Amino acid sequence: MSDEPQPHEPDSDPFEEIVGEETDRDPDLAVIEAGSRTLRAQAGPPDPDVPGRPEDPEVDRALRQVEEELATRWGETKLDPSVQRIAALVDLLGEPQRAYPSIHITGTNGKTTTARMIEALLGAFDLRAGRYASPHVQSITERISVDGAPLSAERFIETYEDIKPYVELVDSRQDYRLSFFEVLTAMAYAAFADAPVDVAVVEVGMGGTWDATNVIDASVAVVTPISLDHTDRLGETPEAIAVEKAGIVKPDATVVLAQQPVEAASVVLKKAVEVDATVAREGMEFGVTARELAVGGQQLTLRGLGGEYTDIFLPVHGAHMAHNAAVALAAVEAFFGVGQQHARTLDVDVVREAFASVTSPGRLELVRTSPSVILDAAHNPGGARATAEALSEAFGFSRLIGVVAPSSDKDVRGLLEAFEPIFHELVVTRNSSHRAMDVDELAGIAVEVFGDDRVQVEPRLDAALEEAITLSEQESEFAGAGVLVTGSVITVGEARMLLGRGRKR
């Protein structure tokens, strides 16, 4: 078989080498656009952080054209990934990524929420932040944010058109065309320079060393918890995965290291020594010192690099979210030089204001009540365990129905085993991605984990949601019933649309 890259076909994945989660989806499936009256009833209002399709037909048409052109791009199928193509592109663009300082974030779980927290903190201190994240929940424009809001569809289109001639020039010079993710990364760096932003908060797509984002020299490198995911590309142990992720650590930077498996932490610490980087470790130089449940979230005391921050209200649930907050605070302190040049804390009132404003769409997100429907994008066992613990702590459902639709290349058994203790019943289904696991295959694994009497099969996501809601309501004694939709970012995004959270803007 030839090793040459092939054009994007419906049964192939052109992006799997580059992104940390699925990018191939069809947001225009009739069932998703139409939704369901039953599902939309009592749904929350549209979320400005997750825009829907543009209302202007011409803008919508132009955005679809951009999406279609990006979708034709080839994936990075070579066995030894490279930043050569993205480096060539940003060179032609005048190195926009060097027009501002950066905070670079890698890890297995918690990257997006940590990035959003960092963005909120920087904004509260009157810095204009740009944030680049992947994958998107519903709209591709979510990936590039400035001043805490996704780029407008119009600006997203303009940015693509601005860099398109340079993209085509690099395509013509290289053996492999620029990938979907590489083009989006260049768009983000160009948009940030054009804004301009004071600082960029950049989340890797996957890994670190060879990730397209790694053409920046970030003064702060953040490593969120490392666990097993993408083992076919990054390695089969936390240590092997950490080698790739440590590639974002640059000379003289500050590394903010979340709690890690010992072997993963050792790899990152070794890399820091090699490049003379400073290390701040959760549990040593910073961390969570107190945490209590609160209405709508949790109340925290955080120990930062400069001292203690008390009475921090965080409007998201779960111990893992509290740890994300501690990491985000340390990253911003490091960016401001706290703990090195300055032996003081940041203004605690500003820190409180920032954390109180944090949102994280698709992460333990309550989108409906009576019964409660919660969306969470957990797609690996580590993320699933954190979600399960948070749900048990914060909601205490008397009956919880799971709706699970994962990708076929994930550790699906590990995911289901993590959720088994909290799901009373499970509805297995699939999303619109061609990477979605076959429902019958998924059901077979689910029956082995849950038993035949606890598993139901619904091939369509809308039907699965309705069935789960019905199951949660079927007996009046279960007044504290709920539904959790999980397994994939695509699943969460499509469920949001079905539940009325992705309306036109």
N, C-alpha and C positions, 0 to 999 in steps of 0.2 A: 504494500500500500504506500502511496506517495506521501511524503511528509509535507508537501506544499499545502498552504492554507487554502481552504475551499470557501466559495461564496456562502453567505448565510442561507440556509435552507430551513424549512419548517421543522425538520426533525434534528437539527443541530443547534448548538448553543454558541453563538459567536462571541459571547461576552464572559464565559465561565472562567477564563484564565485571569480576568482583570478585576471583577467586582466581588465584593464580599458576600453578596446575596443576589437573588435573581433580579435581572433587569428586563427579561423578555416577558411582556404581558400585553394583552389586548384590552385597553381601557374602554373600548367601544362595543363590547359585547352587548347585544340587545337586552339580555336579562339584567345586566348591571346598570345600564342607562335607565331602563324602565323602573328597576327596583321593585318594590312590593308595598302595597298600602299597609299590609299587616306589619312588615318590618319597619316601615318609616314611622308608624305611630309611636309617639312619645320619644322619638329620637331627638338628640340635641341639635342646636343650631349649627350651620356651617362653620368650619374652623378656619380662621384666616391664615393659620400656619400651614394648612394643607389645601391649597387652592384647587378649585374644580376647573372645568373647561372655560375659556373666555366667552363672555356673552356676545362680543362683536363677532359676527360670522367670518369677516375677513381676517381678523386676528386669529381666530380659531383655525381657519384654513391654513394660514401661514405657519402656525405652530405645528399643525399636523404634518406639514411638508418638511419642517425641520426634523421632527420625530422620525418620519419615514426615511429621510436621508441618513440620519444617525443609525437607524436600524439596519441599513444595508452594509454597514462597516464590518469588516472582518475582525474576528477575535485573534488574540495572541496565542497561536497554537504551538509555537516553538517550545522546546523543552527547557531552554535557558532564557527566561524572560530578560528584558533589557529596558533601560530608560533612554536608549539611543534615539528613538523616534520622537518621544515627547521633548527631549532635550533639543533636538533639531528644530522642533516647532516653536518652542518658547524662545529660542535663539533668534529665529526670524521675526518673532513678535517683539523683540527688544527686551527680553528677560523681564516680563511684567511681574513675575513672582519675587523679584528683588526690590520692588518699589515700596515694600512694607515689611515689617517684621512678622514672624509667623509662630504659631503654636501648632505643633504636629501631633496627632493622636493616633495610636495604634492599639492593638489588643484584640481579644476575641469577643468579649461582651462588654456592653456599656459605653461604646465609643460615641454613639450619637447623642445619648442623653448627657454625657459628660461634656461634649462639644456645645450643646445647647446651654448648659449651665455656665460654661466659660464665656460664651457669647453674652449671656445675660449679665454676668459680672462686669465684663468689659464695658458694656453699654451703660450700666449704672454708674460707672466712673467716667462717663462722657467720652468714651472712645468709640469711634465708628468701626465696628467689626464686620468683617466678611466671614461667612461660614460656608464651607464646602463639605457636603455629606453624601453618603450613598448607603443603600439604594433609596429611592423615593417611595413614599407611601402611596400617593395617588398621581401627582403631577410631576413631570420631569423638572419643572421650574423650581421645585422645592430644594433641589440639590445645591443651588447657589443662592445664598441669602446675603443681603446687605442691610445694616441697621436693624437686624432682628426680623426681617421680612423677606420672603422669597422674591427673587426677581419677578417683575411683571412679565407677562407673556410677551409684550412688545419689546421689552429690554432684552429678554432671553433671545428672541429672534434676531434683534439687531446685533447682539454679541456674536451669534453664530455667523451671520452674514459678514461681519467685520473680519473674522479670522478665517473664513472659508477659503479665500485665495491662497493663504499661507498653508492651510491644511492640504490643499490640492498640490501645492508645490512640493511639500514633504512627501506626499504619496508618490509623486513621480520619481523621486530620488531614492526611495527605499525599496528593499526586497518585499517588505510587508507594509500594507497600508496602515495608517493610524487607526487605532481601535476606537470603538464607541467611548470607552472610558478615558482614553487619552485625549480625545477631542473635547469632551466635557471638562476635563481637568484644565486644559488650556483656556477654555471659555471662562472658567471660574477665575483663574489667575488674571486674565485680561479684564474681566468685569471688575475685579477688586482694584486693579490699577486705575481703571477709568473712573471709578466712583468718586474720589479715591477713598480707600479705607485706611484706618490707622494701624490695624492689625488683622491678619488672616488666621482663622481657626480652621485647620485642615484635617479632615478625617481620611485615613488611608482607605483604599478600596479593599485591598486584601494584602496581608503580609506587611512589608515595609521596604526592604532593600530594593526590590525591583518594582515596587508599586509606582504608578505613573505620577503620583503626588510627590515623589521623593526627589524632585528637582529643586526643592526649597532647602534653605539652610536655617531651620527653625532654632530660635534661641531657647525654646522650651519643648522638650519631647515628653509626651505623656504616654504611659503604657498601662492600659486598663487590664483587668484580669485576663490571663492567658489560659485557655483550656483547649480541648481537642475540637477542631473544626477545620474543614478543608484539608484533611490529612493527606489526601492524594497529591496536593500541591505544596503544602507547607511542612509536612513531616508528621510522623505518627506518635510523637511524644511532645509534652510541653517544652522540653529542652530544645528539640529540633525546631519547633514552631517559634520559640523565642529567638533563635539565631536569625531567622528572617525578619522578625519584627524589630529586633535591636538595630536593624539597618537605618532607622530614622534618627538614631542618636548621632549628633554631629559634634565636632571638636568644640570644646568650651561651652557647650550647652548645659542646661539644667535638665535632668531626667526626673520626672515625677512618676514614681513607681507605685502602682496600686498593689494591694496584697496579692501575692503570687505563689504558685507551687515553688518549693525551694529550688528545684532544678531550673525553672524558668528565670527566677530572680537572679540566680548565679550567672546565667548567660548575659543578662542585661547589665549586671554590675561589672562583669569582665569587660564588656564593650565600653562602658563608661570610663573605666580605668585606661583602656587603650587610647581613647581619644581625649582624655583629660576633661571629662564632663563631671559636673557636680550631680550628686544623687540625693533626692529626697524620698524617703521610703515611708509608705503608709504603715502605721503601727510603731514607727520610730520617730521620725521628724514631724509627722502630722498624722491626723486620724480623727475618728469619731469617738468622743469621750462620753457622750450621753445621748440617748435617743428614747423618745416617748411617743406613743400614738397620739394623734390629735385629729380633730374633726377635719376631714378633707386632706389629711396628709400626716405629717410627723413633725415633732419639735426636736431640734438638735442642739447639742453643744459640740462645736468643732475645734480641734486644736490645729491651728495653722502653723506655718513656718515662723510667724512673728509673734504668736501667742494665742490666746483663747478667744473664741467668738461664741457668745451665748445667745439663747433665745432666737434661734434660727428656725423659722417656719418654712418647711419644704412641702409644697402641695402635691407631692407624688408619693406613692406608697412603696414600702419594702426596704429592708436593711440594705439591699444592694444599691438602692437609690441614695441612701445616706452616705454610703462609701463613695459613690460617684460624686456627691457634693463635696466630700473632703478632698478628693483628687482634684476637682475643678478649682476649689479655693486655693489649694497649694500651687496649682499651675499659674493662676493669676498672680498670686503673691510672688512666685518666681519671676514672672514676666516683669513685675514692678520692682524686682530686686529686694523684696522683703526677705529677711533671713540671711541676706548676704551684705548688701550695701546698707540696708536699713533694719535696725533691730526694733521694729514696731509692727503693730497690726495695721491692717487697712481699716478705714472708717467702718465701724461695725454697723452703723445704721444703713449705710449704703449697701453693705453685704446682705443685711436682712432684706432690704427692698429688692435686691436682685434675686435672691433665692425664692422669695415669695411670688415672683412673677414667672417662675419656671413652668414650662409645659413640655410634654414629650409625647406627641401623637403616636398612637400605635404601641405605646408601652404602658401596660396596665391602665388603659384608657377606658373610662366608663362612658359609653355612648348612648345608653338607654336605661330607663328604670322600669320597674314593674312588668316583667322581671328585669333585674340588672343584667346588662350585656356588656362584657368587658373584652377589649381587644388587646392582644399582646403578641409582638412579633418574635417571640422566642422560637429559634429554629435549630438549637443544639441542646444537648443534655444540660450543660452548665447554665444556659439561660433559662431552661425549663425549670430547673431546681430552684433558681432564684425567684421565678414567677410563682411557683407553687408555694414557697414559704411566705411570700408577700401576701398572696391571696388568703392563705390560712390566717395570717396575723391580722390583716386589715379589714377583711370582710366577714369572715366567719359564717360562710354560707351553710345552711342546713342541707342543701342539695345543690350540687354544682354539676352542670352538664358541659362536657367539652365538645367543641367542634374543631376538628384537626384536619388540616390539609397541607402537608409538608411537600418539599421537593424530594425527588427520588434519590438525589445524591447525598442526602443527609443521614445522620445516625438516627433513623426513625425509631428503631427499637429503644434506644437510649432515651429519646425524647418522650416516648409513651411511658416508659418505666418511671420517668421522673414525675409525670402527671398522674400516674395510676392511684397513688394514695389519696388524691383530692377529688378525682372525678367519680361521681356516683354512676354516671353513664357517659358513653362516648358516641358521638356521631362522626363517622369518618366520611370525608368528601374530597373534592379537588378544586383547585382554582383554575384560571384560564391558561396558565403557563404550560407550554409543552414539556417543561421539566417536572411538572407535578407528578407525584407518585400515582400509579394506577390504583383506582379505588379498591379493586378486588385484592390486589397485593397488599395494600395498606390494611384492609380489613383482616386479612390472614394474620398479619403481625399483631394487630390489635386484639384479636381473639386470643392469641397465645399469651398476651400480657394481661388482659382484662377478664377473659372468659366470655363465652358466647352470649350469655344473657345480659351483658352490659354494653354490647356493641351494636350499633345500627349503621346502615350504609345508605347514603344519599349521594348519588353521583354529582348533583348540582349544588353549588354553594347556597343559593337562595333557598332551596328546599331543605338543606341541612340546617340553616338558621331557623327556619320556621319550625322544623321538627324539634330542635333543641329548645326553643321557646315553649313549644307545646309540652314537652316532657317536663320542663321546669315548673309549669303551671298546673299539671294534671291532677295533683292532689292538694287540697286546700291546706293540709297540715304543713306543707312546705312553704311557709310564708317567707322564709329567708332563702329562696332559691335564686340561682343565677346561671349565666352562661358565659363560658370563656371561649373565645375564638382565637386560634393560635396555629403555629406551625410554620409560618412564612410571612414575610413582609407583603408579598402579593396577596395572600389570603386576607390579611388585615386590611389592606387597601381596598380590596373588592368588597369586603364586608362593610367598610365605612361608607362606600358608595351606596350599597343596598340599604343601609340604615339612614340614608339622607345626609351624611356628613361630607359629601363631595359634590354639592350643587354648584351650578355655574356662578361665577363671580361677576 
